[in-house]
């Protein structure tokens, strides 16, 4: 049961977003820019960073939603979902680029604390082709998702365990993004789209 009362049928971050409309727009605008806007990293790669950080923070809702969205951006087949699971378990062994592995290493260090990121980590990412903008945004995505994960878990929000729900949420997010979604719709309304 959530620590405060949210509208029924709103899982994870949806409950707090509906509860506090004044903070919804800036939070959604931030995540829209970070994960969905134009970028040299694909939307799938940016969602992978969000997913990995959320898995390291043990935020079930965020890692499930963003993992599903990443898989949908990749094509949405079973192999795409398996890749996302591999990244959460051991990104170094996953079949992703060395650049992406270096960026995930940075994201993982940000998750532990910003001062864990070293000059060597940044140089490693650059050696594999990461731009300063990609490094910057990796750090910002990781930091933002530490905040989002703590927002979701700190209020003990409802986090359904049915993977099909997250597949539907991921499909919707991959097509609509974040800023254009109606966060007040109950889960049933989301799941039917």
N, C-alpha and C positions, 0 to 999 in steps of 0.2 A: 504494500500500500504506500502511495506517495506521501511524502512528508507534509504537503499542502494539497488542498483539494483542486483537482483539475477537471475540466469537462470530460465526461465519459467517452471512451472510444478513441482517445488521442494518445498514442504511444510515444515513448521517448521524448524527443525535443518538441514534438507537436503540442503537448500539454503546456509546457512553460511558454512557448511562443504564443499560443492562444490566450494564456493567462495574462501576459504582459505585452500588449500590442505596441507600446511605445518603444520597446527594445527589439521587436520582431524585425522591423524594416532594416535598421542598421546591421543586425546580425545576418539577415538573409542577403543584404546587399554585399556584405563582406564575403560570404561563402560563394555567392554568385560570381564575383570577380575572381576569387581564388581558384574555384573548381570548374567553372563553366565558361568564363569569358575567353576571348582570343589569347593564345599563348603558344610558345614554342614547345612546351610539354603538352601532350594530348590530354584531353579530359580524363581518359582512362588512367593515365600516369598520375595525374594530380589526385584522382580518387584513390589510387593505390597508396599514395602517401597518407591521405586521411585515414584510410582503412588500416594501414600498418600501425600508425600512431594510436588509433582507437583500440586496436587489438592489444598493444603494449600497455594501454591504460585499462584494459579489461572492461571496456564499455561495450557490452553486447549489442545494444541498439545501434550505436554509431558504426561499429565494425561491420555489422550485418547490412545496414542500409547502404553505406558507402562501398562496401565490397560488392554488393549486388549492382550498384550503379556502375562501378568500374567494369564488372563483367558484362553488363549491358552495352557499355561503350565499346567493348571489344567484340561484340557480336551476340552475346547472350546465350551461347551454347554451354553445354556441360563442361567442356574443356576450359572455357573462360572462367567458370566458377571454380574449377579445380586449381587453375593458376592463382586466383586470388587467395585460396586456402593455402597454397604453397608459400606465397609471399608472406602471409601472416605467420606461418610456422617457421620458415627458414628462407628468407628472400635471397640469401647468398647462393642457394642451390636451385633457385627458380630460374626458368628459362626467360630471363629478361635481360636487357642491355646492361653492360658494365656501368654506364652512366646512371641508369636507374638504381642499380645496386648502391652506387656511391651516394646518390641522393637519399635513398632510404637509410643508409648508415648515418647521414647527417640528421635526418628526421628522428631516428631512434635516439640519438644523443640529445636532441632538443627535448624529446619526451622525458628524459631523465633530468634535464636541467640545461639551460642554455650554455652554461660555461663548460659543458662537456665537449662541445664542438671545438675542434682544434684547427689550426692552420693546415696541418697535414690532411685532415678530412676534406677541407675546401680545395686544396691543391689536387687531391685524388679525384674529386669530382670534375675539376677543370681538365685534368689529364684525359678523362673519358669524354670530354666534349661539353660539359655543363657550362652554361653561360652564367655570368654574375646574376642576371635576372632570375634564372632557374634556381640558383642557390638561394637567393633572397626569398623567392616565393616558397621554396621547400621549407625554409626555416619558419616563414610566416604561417604556412599551412599547418605545420607541426605544432606551432605555438597556439594557433587558433583552435585546433582540435583538442589540445589539452584542455582549453577553456570549455569547448562544447561538451567534451566527455564529462567534465566535472559538473557542468550545468545539468546534464541528463542524470548522472548518477548521484550528485549531491542532493537532488530533490527526490530521489528514489522513484523515478518515473516508471510507469508500466512498460515492460519490454517483452512483447510476445515472443514465444520460442518457435513458432511455425515458420520454417524457411520460405514457404510459398508467399507469405505476407511480404517478406523482404524482397523477394523477386519482383513482386508487383510494385512495391515502392521504388525499387531500383529502376524498373522500366519507366515508370512515370517521371522520375527525376532525370533520367537520361534524355527524355524527350522534352521536358518542360524547364529544366533547370531549377533554381531555388527561389529567385525573387518573384516568380509569377505563380507560385503555388498558393493554394488556399489552405492555410495551416489549421483552420478551424473545422475542417471537414472530418467527421469521424472516420476511423479506419475502414469501415465497410465501404464508404464512398470512395476512398482512395483505392482500395483493393479491386473495385469493379472497373476501373478505367483501363 
